[in-house]
Amino acid sequence: MSMRLADESRPSQQQHRSRRPQPRFDLSLSENPFPPLPSVLLAVNDVLAQANRYPEFLPQRLPRLIAGRVGVHSDQVVVGSGATGVAMQIIQALTTRGAGIVYGSPTFDGYPIMAEMADLDVVPVALDAAGNQDLWAMTRAIDKRTGLVVVCRPHNPTGTVLPASELKAFLCAVPRRVPVILDEAYAEFLGPADQVDTLALLNRHPNLLVLRTFSKAYGLAGLRIGYAFGHRDLIGRVRRLQLPFGVSSAAVAAVAASYAAEPELAARILRITTEREALRSALLRRHIAVPRSYANFLYLQGPGVATALRRAGIAAKAYPDGSARVAVGDPEADNAVLKALESLR
């Protein structure tokens, strides 16, 4: 909250930002570069014709849809305003003021922001040299004050993926009293060999919550649709904070249509990942360090990267050491990234 208030207290800076030229390419939020699939747009437009009507008081259809897809009962699913909204519900429902939240750092910006809003103590654990979450260091960081642990797979912002064996061992080491969020915001970009059996993990670890979103692979970031699934007792506690009328009818229609369009979705994911690999190969040839990514973005390491992109009119997520994360999939934007970084060779 204080971060937001601090920004509002500096109108002159906001006005200055508003006068800045818009970037040629905005690659800062790891968005899908493509609009929703045509069948999804049609389904949403049909529902918008009844936008004068309220959606369900508490969501029932969307949890049933998702439960049928992931293989759990509907009372094991909680939905909300994007993965961020659901994560906030989890934090509010399962933690207490002053508890610690352990995560690999850097991570998704939302976690430290939400921790501050909930008065949690952040316990960031540095990534290892390869850009992976250091699970053993995270284990050592867990103590009696820990209220929540977050593991991202693939990791944001590096795009790296923890081996399934390491994840399983880590979950066994976490005390059962401590809830664990397995953030799978980019899971749809994983190949079959890199996926984990989340249902098997849930059966063994009642403190686990799997968090996903329709913002990335499905290209529905503007509709704000996220969900988590886990043990019904844990999900039941989170559902107590479900916002009435908080899930739109358009969201339900979009998810149903997206599930019906899996072949088109798979083709789009292949297009994005193919562009990702081509861009990474070209960057490596230019001696720019880029971890192998399993998401729809690349983490470009090295001092000066973020500055070079900004000067070229490319908005990227920048980090204190000069590194940057860029969304991939748009060939024109990918080429602009390459051109912007030519001077760093």
Contacts in CASP RR format, 6 or more apart in sequence:
PFRMAT RR
TARGET T0000
AUTHOR 0000-0000-0000
METHOD contacts of the structure
MODEL  1
MSMRLADESRPSQQQHRSRRPQPRFDLSLSENPFPPLPSVLLAVNDVLAQ
ANRYPEFLPQRLPRLIAGRVGVHSDQVVVGSGATGVAMQIIQALTTRGAG
IVYGSPTFDGYPIMAEMADLDVVPVALDAAGNQDLWAMTRAIDKRTGLVV
VCRPHNPTGTVLPASELKAFLCAVPRRVPVILDEAYAEFLGPADQVDTLA
LLNRHPNLLVLRTFSKAYGLAGLRIGYAFGHRDLIGRVRRLQLPFGVSSA
AVAAVAASYAAEPELAARILRITTEREALRSALLRRHIAVPRSYANFLYL
QGPGVATALRRAGIAAKAYPDGSARVAVGDPEADNAVLKALESLR
1 116 0 8 1.000
1 117 0 8 1.000
2 116 0 8 1.000
3 113 0 8 1.000
3 116 0 8 1.000
7 13 0 8 1.000
7 14 0 8 1.000
21 313 0 8 1.000
23 313 0 8 1.000
23 314 0 8 1.000
23 315 0 8 1.000
24 312 0 8 1.000
24 313 0 8 1.000
24 314 0 8 1.000
24 336 0 8 1.000
25 313 0 8 1.000
25 314 0 8 1.000
25 315 0 8 1.000
25 330 0 8 1.000
25 332 0 8 1.000
25 333 0 8 1.000
25 336 0 8 1.000
26 315 0 8 1.000
27 297 0 8 1.000
27 314 0 8 1.000
27 315 0 8 1.000
27 316 0 8 1.000
27 326 0 8 1.000
27 327 0 8 1.000
27 328 0 8 1.000
27 333 0 8 1.000
27 337 0 8 1.000
28 315 0 8 1.000
28 316 0 8 1.000
28 317 0 8 1.000
28 325 0 8 1.000
28 326 0 8 1.000
28 327 0 8 1.000
29 221 0 8 1.000
29 317 0 8 1.000
29 327 0 8 1.000
30 156 0 8 1.000
30 186 0 8 1.000
30 216 0 8 1.000
30 295 0 8 1.000
30 296 0 8 1.000
30 297 0 8 1.000
30 317 0 8 1.000
30 325 0 8 1.000
30 327 0 8 1.000
31 215 0 8 1.000
31 216 0 8 1.000
31 219 0 8 1.000
31 221 0 8 1.000
31 327 0 8 1.000
32 215 0 8 1.000
32 216 0 8 1.000
32 217 0 8 1.000
32 218 0 8 1.000
32 219 0 8 1.000
32 221 0 8 1.000
32 268 0 8 1.000
32 272 0 8 1.000
32 296 0 8 1.000
33 272 0 8 1.000
33 327 0 8 1.000
33 329 0 8 1.000
33 330 0 8 1.000
33 333 0 8 1.000
34 219 0 8 1.000
34 268 0 8 1.000
35 41 0 8 1.000
35 219 0 8 1.000
36 44 0 8 1.000
36 218 0 8 1.000
36 219 0 8 1.000
36 220 0 8 1.000
36 254 0 8 1.000
36 258 0 8 1.000
37 257 0 8 1.000
37 258 0 8 1.000
37 261 0 8 1.000
37 264 0 8 1.000
37 265 0 8 1.000
37 268 0 8 1.000
39 257 0 8 1.000
39 260 0 8 1.000
39 261 0 8 1.000
39 264 0 8 1.000
40 218 0 8 1.000
40 220 0 8 1.000
40 254 0 8 1.000
40 257 0 8 1.000
40 258 0 8 1.000
40 261 0 8 1.000
42 257 0 8 1.000
43 253 0 8 1.000
43 254 0 8 1.000
43 256 0 8 1.000
43 257 0 8 1.000
44 223 0 8 1.000
44 250 0 8 1.000
44 253 0 8 1.000
44 254 0 8 1.000
44 257 0 8 1.000
46 253 0 8 1.000
47 249 0 8 1.000
47 250 0 8 1.000
47 252 0 8 1.000
47 253 0 8 1.000
48 250 0 8 1.000
50 249 0 8 1.000
51 249 0 8 1.000
51 250 0 8 1.000
53 249 0 8 1.000
54 245 0 8 1.000
55 245 0 8 1.000
55 246 0 8 1.000
55 247 0 8 1.000
55 248 0 8 1.000
55 249 0 8 1.000
55 252 0 8 1.000
56 245 0 8 1.000
56 247 0 8 1.000
56 249 0 8 1.000
57 244 0 8 1.000
57 245 0 8 1.000
58 242 0 8 1.000
58 244 0 8 1.000
59 79 0 8 1.000
59 80 0 8 1.000
59 242 0 8 1.000
59 246 0 8 1.000
59 247 0 8 1.000
59 252 0 8 1.000
60 74 0 8 1.000
61 252 0 8 1.000
62 79 0 8 1.000
62 225 0 8 1.000
62 227 0 8 1.000
62 247 0 8 1.000
62 251 0 8 1.000
62 252 0 8 1.000
62 255 0 8 1.000
63 74 0 8 1.000
63 75 0 8 1.000
63 77 0 8 1.000
63 78 0 8 1.000
63 79 0 8 1.000
63 227 0 8 1.000
64 74 0 8 1.000
65 252 0 8 1.000
65 255 0 8 1.000
65 256 0 8 1.000
65 259 0 8 1.000
66 77 0 8 1.000
66 79 0 8 1.000
66 227 0 8 1.000
66 229 0 8 1.000
66 255 0 8 1.000
67 73 0 8 1.000
67 74 0 8 1.000
67 76 0 8 1.000
67 77 0 8 1.000
67 229 0 8 1.000
68 74 0 8 1.000
69 259 0 8 1.000
70 77 0 8 1.000
70 198 0 8 1.000
70 199 0 8 1.000
70 229 0 8 1.000
71 199 0 8 1.000
72 199 0 8 1.000
72 202 0 8 1.000
72 229 0 8 1.000
72 230 0 8 1.000
73 232 0 8 1.000
75 232 0 8 1.000
75 235 0 8 1.000
75 236 0 8 1.000
76 229 0 8 1.000
76 230 0 8 1.000
76 231 0 8 1.000
76 232 0 8 1.000
76 235 0 8 1.000
77 227 0 8 1.000
77 228 0 8 1.000
77 229 0 8 1.000
77 230 0 8 1.000
77 235 0 8 1.000
78 86 0 8 1.000
78 89 0 8 1.000
78 227 0 8 1.000
78 228 0 8 1.000
78 229 0 8 1.000
78 235 0 8 1.000
78 236 0 8 1.000
78 238 0 8 1.000
78 239 0 8 1.000
78 242 0 8 1.000
79 86 0 8 1.000
79 225 0 8 1.000
79 226 0 8 1.000
79 227 0 8 1.000
79 247 0 8 1.000
80 86 0 8 1.000
80 89 0 8 1.000
80 224 0 8 1.000
80 225 0 8 1.000
80 226 0 8 1.000
80 227 0 8 1.000
80 242 0 8 1.000
80 243 0 8 1.000
80 246 0 8 1.000
80 247 0 8 1.000
81 224 0 8 1.000
81 226 0 8 1.000
81 243 0 8 1.000
81 246 0 8 1.000
82 213 0 8 1.000
82 214 0 8 1.000
82 215 0 8 1.000
82 224 0 8 1.000
82 225 0 8 1.000
82 226 0 8 1.000
83 183 0 8 1.000
83 185 0 8 1.000
83 211 0 8 1.000
83 212 0 8 1.000
83 213 0 8 1.000
83 215 0 8 1.000
83 226 0 8 1.000
83 227 0 8 1.000
84 110 0 8 1.000
84 114 0 8 1.000
85 224 0 8 1.000
85 226 0 8 1.000
86 211 0 8 1.000
86 226 0 8 1.000
86 227 0 8 1.000
86 228 0 8 1.000
86 238 0 8 1.000
87 110 0 8 1.000
87 111 0 8 1.000
87 114 0 8 1.000
87 181 0 8 1.000
87 183 0 8 1.000
87 211 0 8 1.000
87 228 0 8 1.000
88 114 0 8 1.000
88 117 0 8 1.000
88 118 0 8 1.000
89 238 0 8 1.000
89 241 0 8 1.000
89 242 0 8 1.000
90 148 0 8 1.000
90 179 0 8 1.000
90 181 0 8 1.000
90 209 0 8 1.000
90 211 0 8 1.000
90 228 0 8 1.000
90 238 0 8 1.000
91 101 0 8 1.000
91 114 0 8 1.000
91 115 0 8 1.000
91 118 0 8 1.000
91 120 0 8 1.000
91 148 0 8 1.000
92 118 0 8 1.000
92 241 0 8 1.000
93 237 0 8 1.000
93 238 0 8 1.000
93 240 0 8 1.000
93 241 0 8 1.000
94 147 0 8 1.000
94 148 0 8 1.000
94 179 0 8 1.000
94 234 0 8 1.000
94 237 0 8 1.000
94 238 0 8 1.000
95 101 0 8 1.000
95 118 0 8 1.000
95 120 0 8 1.000
95 147 0 8 1.000
95 148 0 8 1.000
95 179 0 8 1.000
96 147 0 8 1.000
97 118 0 8 1.000
97 119 0 8 1.000
97 120 0 8 1.000
98 119 0 8 1.000
98 120 0 8 1.000
98 121 0 8 1.000
98 145 0 8 1.000
99 120 0 8 1.000
99 121 0 8 1.000
99 145 0 8 1.000
99 146 0 8 1.000
99 147 0 8 1.000
99 148 0 8 1.000
100 115 0 8 1.000
100 120 0 8 1.000
100 121 0 8 1.000
100 122 0 8 1.000
100 123 0 8 1.000
100 145 0 8 1.000
100 146 0 8 1.000
100 147 0 8 1.000
100 148 0 8 1.000
101 111 0 8 1.000
101 115 0 8 1.000
101 120 0 8 1.000
101 121 0 8 1.000
101 122 0 8 1.000
101 123 0 8 1.000
101 146 0 8 1.000
101 147 0 8 1.000
101 148 0 8 1.000
101 149 0 8 1.000
101 150 0 8 1.000
102 123 0 8 1.000
102 125 0 8 1.000
102 138 0 8 1.000
102 141 0 8 1.000
102 142 0 8 1.000
102 146 0 8 1.000
102 148 0 8 1.000
102 149 0 8 1.000
102 150 0 8 1.000
103 111 0 8 1.000
103 122 0 8 1.000
103 123 0 8 1.000
103 124 0 8 1.000
103 125 0 8 1.000
103 138 0 8 1.000
103 149 0 8 1.000
103 150 0 8 1.000
103 151 0 8 1.000
103 152 0 8 1.000
104 124 0 8 1.000
104 125 0 8 1.000
104 126 0 8 1.000
104 127 0 8 1.000
104 133 0 8 1.000
104 134 0 8 1.000
104 138 0 8 1.000
104 150 0 8 1.000
104 152 0 8 1.000
104 155 0 8 1.000
105 124 0 8 1.000
105 125 0 8 1.000
105 126 0 8 1.000
105 127 0 8 1.000
106 127 0 8 1.000
106 157 0 8 1.000
106 319 0 8 1.000
107 124 0 8 1.000
107 150 0 8 1.000
107 152 0 8 1.000
107 155 0 8 1.000
107 156 0 8 1.000
107 157 0 8 1.000
108 152 0 8 1.000
108 156 0 8 1.000
108 157 0 8 1.000
108 183 0 8 1.000
108 185 0 8 1.000
111 122 0 8 1.000
111 150 0 8 1.000
112 122 0 8 1.000
112 124 0 8 1.000
115 121 0 8 1.000
115 122 0 8 1.000
116 122 0 8 1.000
120 147 0 8 1.000
120 148 0 8 1.000
121 145 0 8 1.000
123 141 0 8 1.000
123 146 0 8 1.000
125 133 0 8 1.000
125 134 0 8 1.000
125 137 0 8 1.000
125 138 0 8 1.000
125 141 0 8 1.000
126 134 0 8 1.000
126 137 0 8 1.000
127 133 0 8 1.000
127 134 0 8 1.000
127 155 0 8 1.000
127 158 0 8 1.000
128 134 0 8 1.000
130 160 0 8 1.000
130 291 0 8 1.000
131 155 0 8 1.000
131 158 0 8 1.000
131 160 0 8 1.000
131 291 0 8 1.000
131 299 0 8 1.000
132 155 0 8 1.000
132 158 0 8 1.000
132 160 0 8 1.000
132 162 0 8 1.000
133 151 0 8 1.000
133 152 0 8 1.000
133 155 0 8 1.000
133 160 0 8 1.000
133 162 0 8 1.000
135 151 0 8 1.000
135 162 0 8 1.000
135 166 0 8 1.000
135 167 0 8 1.000
135 169 0 8 1.000
135 170 0 8 1.000
136 170 0 8 1.000
138 149 0 8 1.000
138 151 0 8 1.000
138 170 0 8 1.000
139 170 0 8 1.000
139 173 0 8 1.000
139 174 0 8 1.000
142 149 0 8 1.000
142 174 0 8 1.000
142 175 0 8 1.000
142 178 0 8 1.000
146 178 0 8 1.000
147 178 0 8 1.000
147 179 0 8 1.000
148 178 0 8 1.000
148 179 0 8 1.000
148 180 0 8 1.000
148 181 0 8 1.000
149 174 0 8 1.000
149 178 0 8 1.000
149 179 0 8 1.000
149 180 0 8 1.000
149 181 0 8 1.000
150 180 0 8 1.000
150 181 0 8 1.000
150 183 0 8 1.000
151 162 0 8 1.000
151 167 0 8 1.000
151 170 0 8 1.000
151 180 0 8 1.000
151 181 0 8 1.000
151 182 0 8 1.000
151 183 0 8 1.000
152 183 0 8 1.000
152 185 0 8 1.000
153 161 0 8 1.000
153 162 0 8 1.000
153 167 0 8 1.000
153 182 0 8 1.000
153 183 0 8 1.000
153 184 0 8 1.000
153 187 0 8 1.000
153 196 0 8 1.000
154 160 0 8 1.000
154 161 0 8 1.000
154 186 0 8 1.000
154 187 0 8 1.000
154 189 0 8 1.000
154 190 0 8 1.000
154 293 0 8 1.000
154 294 0 8 1.000
154 295 0 8 1.000
155 161 0 8 1.000
155 162 0 8 1.000
156 183 0 8 1.000
156 185 0 8 1.000
156 186 0 8 1.000
156 295 0 8 1.000
156 297 0 8 1.000
156 325 0 8 1.000
157 297 0 8 1.000
157 299 0 8 1.000
157 317 0 8 1.000
157 319 0 8 1.000
157 325 0 8 1.000
158 291 0 8 1.000
158 293 0 8 1.000
158 299 0 8 1.000
159 186 0 8 1.000
159 291 0 8 1.000
159 292 0 8 1.000
159 293 0 8 1.000
159 294 0 8 1.000
159 295 0 8 1.000
159 297 0 8 1.000
159 298 0 8 1.000
159 299 0 8 1.000
160 291 0 8 1.000
160 292 0 8 1.000
160 293 0 8 1.000
160 294 0 8 1.000
161 190 0 8 1.000
161 194 0 8 1.000
161 294 0 8 1.000
162 170 0 8 1.000
164 196 0 8 1.000
167 182 0 8 1.000
167 196 0 8 1.000
167 201 0 8 1.000
168 201 0 8 1.000
171 180 0 8 1.000
171 201 0 8 1.000
171 204 0 8 1.000
171 205 0 8 1.000
171 208 0 8 1.000
172 205 0 8 1.000
174 180 0 8 1.000
174 205 0 8 1.000
174 207 0 8 1.000
176 205 0 8 1.000
176 206 0 8 1.000
176 207 0 8 1.000
177 207 0 8 1.000
178 207 0 8 1.000
179 207 0 8 1.000
179 208 0 8 1.000
179 209 0 8 1.000
179 234 0 8 1.000
180 205 0 8 1.000
180 207 0 8 1.000
180 208 0 8 1.000
180 209 0 8 1.000
181 209 0 8 1.000
181 211 0 8 1.000
181 228 0 8 1.000
182 198 0 8 1.000
182 201 0 8 1.000
182 208 0 8 1.000
182 209 0 8 1.000
182 210 0 8 1.000
182 211 0 8 1.000
183 211 0 8 1.000
184 198 0 8 1.000
184 210 0 8 1.000
184 211 0 8 1.000
184 212 0 8 1.000
185 211 0 8 1.000
185 212 0 8 1.000
185 213 0 8 1.000
185 215 0 8 1.000
185 216 0 8 1.000
186 216 0 8 1.000
186 217 0 8 1.000
186 294 0 8 1.000
186 295 0 8 1.000
186 296 0 8 1.000
187 195 0 8 1.000
187 212 0 8 1.000
188 216 0 8 1.000
188 217 0 8 1.000
188 218 0 8 1.000
188 265 0 8 1.000
188 269 0 8 1.000
189 216 0 8 1.000
189 217 0 8 1.000
189 269 0 8 1.000
189 272 0 8 1.000
189 273 0 8 1.000
189 294 0 8 1.000
189 295 0 8 1.000
189 296 0 8 1.000
190 294 0 8 1.000
191 294 0 8 1.000
194 294 0 8 1.000
198 210 0 8 1.000
201 208 0 8 1.000
201 210 0 8 1.000
202 208 0 8 1.000
202 210 0 8 1.000
202 229 0 8 1.000
202 230 0 8 1.000
202 231 0 8 1.000
206 231 0 8 1.000
206 233 0 8 1.000
206 234 0 8 1.000
207 231 0 8 1.000
207 234 0 8 1.000
208 230 0 8 1.000
208 231 0 8 1.000
209 228 0 8 1.000
209 229 0 8 1.000
209 230 0 8 1.000
209 234 0 8 1.000
209 235 0 8 1.000
209 238 0 8 1.000
210 228 0 8 1.000
210 229 0 8 1.000
210 230 0 8 1.000
211 226 0 8 1.000
211 227 0 8 1.000
211 228 0 8 1.000
212 226 0 8 1.000
212 227 0 8 1.000
212 228 0 8 1.000
213 225 0 8 1.000
213 226 0 8 1.000
213 227 0 8 1.000
214 220 0 8 1.000
214 223 0 8 1.000
214 225 0 8 1.000
214 226 0 8 1.000
214 254 0 8 1.000
214 255 0 8 1.000
214 258 0 8 1.000
215 221 0 8 1.000
215 222 0 8 1.000
215 224 0 8 1.000
215 225 0 8 1.000
215 226 0 8 1.000
216 295 0 8 1.000
216 296 0 8 1.000
217 265 0 8 1.000
217 268 0 8 1.000
217 269 0 8 1.000
217 296 0 8 1.000
218 254 0 8 1.000
218 258 0 8 1.000
218 265 0 8 1.000
220 251 0 8 1.000
220 254 0 8 1.000
220 258 0 8 1.000
223 248 0 8 1.000
223 250 0 8 1.000
223 251 0 8 1.000
223 254 0 8 1.000
224 251 0 8 1.000
225 247 0 8 1.000
225 251 0 8 1.000
225 254 0 8 1.000
225 255 0 8 1.000
228 235 0 8 1.000
228 238 0 8 1.000
229 235 0 8 1.000
258 265 0 8 1.000
271 329 0 8 1.000
272 296 0 8 1.000
272 328 0 8 1.000
272 329 0 8 1.000
273 296 0 8 1.000
275 328 0 8 1.000
275 329 0 8 1.000
275 330 0 8 1.000
275 331 0 8 1.000
275 334 0 8 1.000
276 293 0 8 1.000
276 296 0 8 1.000
276 297 0 8 1.000
276 298 0 8 1.000
276 328 0 8 1.000
276 329 0 8 1.000
278 334 0 8 1.000
279 298 0 8 1.000
279 328 0 8 1.000
279 334 0 8 1.000
279 337 0 8 1.000
279 338 0 8 1.000
280 290 0 8 1.000
280 292 0 8 1.000
280 293 0 8 1.000
280 298 0 8 1.000
282 338 0 8 1.000
283 290 0 8 1.000
283 298 0 8 1.000
283 300 0 8 1.000
283 337 0 8 1.000
283 338 0 8 1.000
283 341 0 8 1.000
284 290 0 8 1.000
286 338 0 8 1.000
286 341 0 8 1.000
286 342 0 8 1.000
286 344 0 8 1.000
286 345 0 8 1.000
287 345 0 8 1.000
288 300 0 8 1.000
288 301 0 8 1.000
288 302 0 8 1.000
288 305 0 8 1.000
288 341 0 8 1.000
288 344 0 8 1.000
289 300 0 8 1.000
289 301 0 8 1.000
289 302 0 8 1.000
290 298 0 8 1.000
290 299 0 8 1.000
290 300 0 8 1.000
290 301 0 8 1.000
291 299 0 8 1.000
291 301 0 8 1.000
293 299 0 8 1.000
296 327 0 8 1.000
296 328 0 8 1.000
296 329 0 8 1.000
297 325 0 8 1.000
297 326 0 8 1.000
297 327 0 8 1.000
297 328 0 8 1.000
298 325 0 8 1.000
298 326 0 8 1.000
298 328 0 8 1.000
299 323 0 8 1.000
299 324 0 8 1.000
299 325 0 8 1.000
300 316 0 8 1.000
300 323 0 8 1.000
300 324 0 8 1.000
300 325 0 8 1.000
300 326 0 8 1.000
300 337 0 8 1.000
300 341 0 8 1.000
301 321 0 8 1.000
301 323 0 8 1.000
302 321 0 8 1.000
302 322 0 8 1.000
302 323 0 8 1.000
303 321 0 8 1.000
303 322 0 8 1.000
304 322 0 8 1.000
304 344 0 8 1.000
305 322 0 8 1.000
305 323 0 8 1.000
305 324 0 8 1.000
305 341 0 8 1.000
305 344 0 8 1.000
306 316 0 8 1.000
306 318 0 8 1.000
306 319 0 8 1.000
306 322 0 8 1.000
306 323 0 8 1.000
306 324 0 8 1.000
307 322 0 8 1.000
308 340 0 8 1.000
308 341 0 8 1.000
308 343 0 8 1.000
308 344 0 8 1.000
309 315 0 8 1.000
309 316 0 8 1.000
309 324 0 8 1.000
309 326 0 8 1.000
309 337 0 8 1.000
309 340 0 8 1.000
309 341 0 8 1.000
310 316 0 8 1.000
310 318 0 8 1.000
311 340 0 8 1.000
312 336 0 8 1.000
312 339 0 8 1.000
312 340 0 8 1.000
313 340 0 8 1.000
314 326 0 8 1.000
314 333 0 8 1.000
314 336 0 8 1.000
314 337 0 8 1.000
314 340 0 8 1.000
316 324 0 8 1.000
316 325 0 8 1.000
316 326 0 8 1.000
317 324 0 8 1.000
317 325 0 8 1.000
317 326 0 8 1.000
318 324 0 8 1.000
319 325 0 8 1.000
326 333 0 8 1.000
326 337 0 8 1.000
327 333 0 8 1.000
328 334 0 8 1.000
END
